[in-house]
Amino acid sequence: MRTRLLLAATVAFGATALAACAPANVPVTSPAGPGGSQPNGPVRAVVRLVYGRFAPSIVTIRAGQAVEWKWIPPYLPANVTFPTFHSATMDSGTYYHTFYTPGTYHYLSTVGQNMVGTVVVTG
């Protein structure tokens, strides 16, 4: 029984690590909306990935608006990872996501230490 639990935990960890290293944006249709290299709504907040952090770490937008994440030199590998969607791990470029459902969305980078942020979506 204990061996099965350990094996299941190892497989789950490996799948999570592999998903975090995906080489391309994952096309996701979720309550939060799709993401990618172009915004699906008006950009109302810009978050810079600079010096191993998200700046600002908290942004507030309205439902139907997009957030833009921009990698700023010096380029460090990072990604934007929410529970139901994520960007590719990149060291330069831009990622957009349009949020359609009001709520508070917490995210992080699975590459950068202590890189966390929040998107607050109002109605």
Secondary structure, DSSP 4 states (H G I P E B T S, - for coil): -HHHHHHHHHHHHHHHHHHHT-SS------TT--EESS-SS-EEEEEEEETTEEESSEEEEETTEEEEEEE-SSP--B--B-SS-BPPPBSSSEEEEEE-S-EEEEEE-SSSTT-EEEEEEE-
